[in-house]
Amino acid sequence: MNKHLLKVLLILVLMGQPLFAQNREVSGTVTEKSGGAPMPGVIVRVKGAKSGTSTNAEGKYHLQVPGQHAVLIFSFVGYTQVEHVVSGDVLDVSLVADNKQLSEIVVTAQGLKRSARELGYSVAKIDNASLTQGKVVNLATGLASKVSGLQVNLPNNGVNPEPRIVLRGNRSLTGNNQALIVVDGVPVPSAVLSNLNPNDIENVNVLKGANAANLYGSEGVNGVLMITTKKGKTGRPVVRYSNTTQFETVSMLPDMQYKFGGGSDGVHDPIENTSWGAPFDGTLKQVGPTLADGSKWMLPYVGLKDEKRKFWDRGLTVQNDVAVSAGSDNSEFYLSFQDANIKGVIPKDKNRRTGARLNASRKMGIFTAGFNAGYTVTKTNTTTANIYDNLLNIPQNVPITQLSDWRNNKWAATDGYFNGYYRNPWWLIDNQRADRMTNLFNGNLDLGLQPLSWLNFVYRVGLYNEAYTQKSFRAKVNPTTAYQRPTADNGYVKDEAYTRRRINSDILVTADHKFGDFSTKLTLGNTIRDNYDNYSSIEANGLVAPDVYNVNNRTGEATVDQYYRDTRLTALFGDLSVGFRNYLFLGVTARNEWVSILSSKNRSYFYPGASLSFVFTDAIQALQGNRTLSFGKVTLSANKTGNVNLDPYQLITPFINGTGFPFGTLPGQTLDNRFRSQELKPEFVNSVEATLQLGFFQDRLSTEISVYKTTSKGQIIPIQTSFATGYSSVLVNSGEVSIKGIEFDVKGTPVKNKNVTWTVGVNGTYLQNKVISIYGGENGTSEVPIGGYANSAYIYAVIGQQYPTLKVKAYQRDPQGRIVVDGATGYPKVANALKPVGQTNPNFMMGFNTSVKYKGFTLGIQLDYRTGNVFYNQLGRGMDFNGLGSRNAEYNREPFVIPNSVIEVSPGKFEPNTNIKTTSGGFDYWYSQYSQINENYVADATFLKLREASLTYDLPATLLRRQNIVKAASVTISGRNLLMWLPKENIWTDPEFNFTSGNAIGVVDDKIAPPTRIYGASVNITF
C-alpha cells in the first residue's frame, strides 16, 4: 500500500513540476564586453513568445519566462545579437560591438532599406537622443550642427519661426534650395517640421545630395531629411510621461549710446523720437507734450541703461508628453499626445501646439499593413507691429517700462504718448495683432505583400492636409491732442483662409536574390503626386466703429485676393544594386518624370545615376581581423537630376487687377509685365561624390570624409528686357552654378569602462558656391538681383562671385583702400555703384559634440561654429539714423577727422587727410551722411555658439525596485544658445537671423526680436 502511494505521489510531483516552472523570474545585468559598462535600453525577449522587456539605466532587467529551457534573445543597435538558454534565476550577458558597422540598415530614398555597406554615397543619421538633447520644441532646431553639410537657420526668435534647411549649398539662383522633408517614406512640405513632436522621432537620416536622393526626382535635388517616427517595440506595454519647462531671456542687445537724449541738433525736444538732443545732465526735463489740462511729465534727464532690456518678457515654454507603446513579433503600436505652450519674449506673443500621433503595423503571413498618422492644432497669437524698431526709436531718457498701461496712464495713451512719429509699443502689442489657427494632418498607409522570400510588393498612400484661418487687425485711432504732429489711423481688419493638400501614391516592387557570389536587389516603382492649395483673403481699410473687427465695418471698397493652384507629378523609377561577395556593390538608378507645370513638349524628362561601394577591409585578406583598422569603405557616385523651379502656371501670362481697380463696379485688368516662354525646360543638376569611411579599434573611432562637386545648368531666371516689347522681363533657361565641397565626420570614444563613457564627435564642411555664368556671354547679363533693400544693400548672383553675394552702397576709396573725403566738408564721398563686400553663406561650418556618462549622470554639450561670410544690419543703420547707436557718440558729436581718409588733390592723386574735419559731428553727419553709406553696417558673420548643453540624472534601479509602478525615471537640466561669441565688429545681433527664409540670406532687419538664451528642466518617467 505504501509502495503504491509513494508511486502516485512521485507521478504527481513529476507532472506538477512543469506547472510550478511556468512563471520563473530571471534577472541579470547586460554589459559591454570591451569595457564592462552597463547597457541601458537593451531589448530582452523570450524566443518564440511575445513577452519581453528592456534593461534599465544600470543595465539590469527582470523577466518572467516559461519553462526551464527558455531561450532569451538580447539585442541592441550596433551590437551583435546573442541568444542564451536560461539555466538559473540569474543570467548576466555581455554584448560585443558589431565592428562591421557597415552592416547597419539605413532607410534611403523612397523608404528603401539598404545595408550601409551597399551605399555608394554619403548618408548620416541623427538619433532621437541627439535630436532631443536640448529639449527642443521645433524639430529643425535639434538638427543644427549635428552632421556635416547640414545648415539650419531660424530667421527669428518668434514663437513659431519657419526654419531654413539647406544641404551642401545653394544650387538654384532664384528657385528653392531647401532640403526635401520625408516623413515615414512620404514627401511633405517643410511646414511639417514645426508641427512634428521631436519626442515622436526615432531618427533622421540625412541624404546629403542629389546622389543619395535621386529617386525623389526634382524635389530631392537639394538633398532629403528622411524622418522616421517611433514604432512600438516587442514586449509589454510601456507608458512614458515627460514634462519640460523652459525659460527664454534676451541675451544680446545692440550697442547703444547713453550720452544724449531726445531732440534734434543738440537741443532737447520732449516729443522727439530721435536721440540728437542735448547731453544728459541729470536735471528735470519734460517728456512728452503738455496736455490740455496743463500737466507736464517732468523726469531726470539721464540715460536709463536697463529700460530696453526690461521691456522684453521672460519667455516660458511648457511641454507635456505622454506616449504608449507595445508590440509583439507580428504587431506594433505607438500612441502619443503632446501639449506645447510657448510664450515669447515679445509681450503677449504666444503659440500653443497640441498634437497626437498613432503608428501601428501588423504582419499576417505574407501580408503586412502599417498606418502612421499625426494631427496637430496650432494656435498662434502675435503682434504684427514692428516692435523692435519702435523700441529703438525711444530716447534713453524715456522710461518705457512705465508706459505699459496705455488705458489708464495719460502719458502712455495715444493722446499723451511722447512720440509724434512712432506709437507706444505697448499700445501696438494690444492693438495690432494676428490670431491664427492651423490644423495639420499628415499620415500614410502602407500595404505589403511578400508572396516569395525574394519578392516584395508595397503600396503606399500618403495625405498631407494643412488648413489655417487668420484674423489680423489694427485699431482705429483719432487722437485729440493739439500738440505737434498728431497721427490718425483709421485701422484695418483682414480675414485669411488657406488650404494646402498633398496626396502621394507609391507602388514599389522589389526583387532580392543571390546567385553564388553575387547578390542583386531590384526595385521598380511608380509615383503619382497631386499638390493643391487655395488662398483667399478680404481686407477692410478704414473702420467705421472702433474696436469692431469685422470686414463689414468699413468705409470704401474691401480688398479681395484669391489664388488657386493644382499641379500633378507622375514618375517611373528603378533602383538596381548588384553586390559581389558582400564587399563590392554597384548601384544604378533611373527616373522619368512628367510634370504638369511645364508645357506638354517639355514636361517629360529622364535622368540616371550610378554609384560604387567597395568595402576594402573585407576584400583584402591582409586587413581582415585587423585590430587597428576595423573597417574601411570607399564610394564613388555620379548622377543627373532635373529640377523644376517654377510655381504653377508660370508659363501663362496672367491678367492682373490694374492699380485702383476694381473701382466700385468697374473692373480693370492688365497683362502681367513678365513674358513666360513655353520653351522653358527643367534645370539640370550634375553631381559627383567620393567618400572614404574608416573605423578603428572596434568602432572606438570612426571617420568619414566626402568630396563632391555639383553643377547646375539651365537656371530658370528672369532677365530684363526692353519695355518696347511690352514686358519688363522674360523667364529663360540660362546660367550655371558650381558647388565644390569637402566634409568630414569624426566620432570617437576615448574612455569606456564600467563607470565612465566619454564620446566625442566633430563634423566640418567647407564649400565654394560660385556663379559661373548667367545670360548672354561676355556682353550679356552679369548679375541677377535676389532680394534686400533696393539701391542700398542687396543680395545678388554675380558672375565669378560666390553665391549669394552682398552688394552695398559704399565709400569711394583710393587704390590703397583709404576713404576719399570732400576737401571742403570733410564728408566721405560715395562710390558710384553698389560694391560687392562678400558672400552671405558661410564657407566653413563645424559642429562639436561630447557626452560624458558617469554612473547615473550624463553631460552633453553641442557647439556650432560658422565663418567665411558677412551680413548686413539694417538694425544698425536705423540706430545711427535716429541717434541711438553707440558709434555716433564716439566723438561727443563734435567735428572730427575721419580716420584713414584722403583728399583727391588732382585726378588720381590722393593725399592723407590730417586736418579737414567733418562740417558737423552730430545729426547732419551721422544722419545725413554716415547712415546713408550701407558699408558701415556690414559685419563679419562668424559665430561660435554653445548650441546645446544638458545634464541628466537617471534614478538608480535599486531605488525604483521597491515599487512596481515606475520602471525608470530621469531628471534633466538643459539649455540652448547659452553663450555666443561674435567678432568685435558685430555690435548688433545674431548673424544667423535673416529677414526672409528664402535665398536672400545675409540681411537682418529691425522687425525681429533680439537674440535669446533658453534654459530649463525636464522630468521623464517610464511606467
Buried (B, 14 or more C-beta within 10 A) or exposed (E): EEEEEEEEEEEEEEEEEEEEBEEBEBEBBBBBBBBEBBBBBBBBBBEEBBBBBBBBBBBBBBBBBBEEEBBBBBBBEEBBEBEBEBEEEEBEBBBEBBBBBBBBEBBBBBBBEBBBBBBBBBBBBBEBEBBBBBBBBBBBBBBBBBBBBBBBBBBBBBBBBBBBBBBBBBBBBBBBBBBBBBBBBBBBBBBBBBBBBBBBBBBBBBBBBBBBBBBBBBBBBBBBBBBBBBBBBBBBEBBBBBEBBBBBBBBBBBBBBBBBBBBBEBEBBBBBBBBBBBBBEEEEBBBBBBBEEEEBBEBEBBBBEEBBEEBBBEBBBBBBBBBBBBBBEEBBBBBBBBEBBBBBBBBBBBBBBBBBBBBBBBBEEEEBBBBBBBBBBBBBBBBBBBBBBBBBBBBBBBBBBBBBEBEEBBBBBBBBBBBBEBBBBBBBBBBBBBBBBBBBBBBBBBBBBBEEEEEBBBBBBBBBBBBBBBBBBBBBBEBEBEBEEBBEBBBBBBBBBBBBBBBBBBBBBBBBEEEEEEBBBBBBBBBBBBBBBBBBBBBBBBBBEBEBBBBEBBEEEBBEEEBEBEBBBBBBBBBBBBBBEBBBBBBBBBBBBBBBBBEEEBBEBEBBBBBBBBBBBBBEEEBEEEEEEBBBBBBBBBBBBBBBBBEBBBBEBEEEBEEEEEEEEEEEEEEEBBBBEEEBBBBBBBBBBBBBBBBBBBBBBBBBBBBBBBBBBBBBBBBEBEEEEEBBBBBBBBBBBBBBBBBBBBBBBEBBEEEEBBBBBBBBBBBBBBBBBBBEEEEEBBBBBBBBBEEBBBBBBBBEBBBBBBBBBBBBBBEEEBBBBBEEBBBBBBBEEBBBBBBBBBBBBBBBBBBBBEBBEBBBBBBBBBBBBBBBBBBBBBBBBBBBBBBBBEBEBEBBBBEEBBBBEEEEEBEEBEEBBBBBBBBBBBBEBBBBBBBBBBBBBBBBBBBBBBBBBBBBBEEBEEEEEBBBBBBBBBBBBBEBEBEEEBBBBBBBBBBBBBBBBBBBBBBBBBBBBBBBBBEBBBB
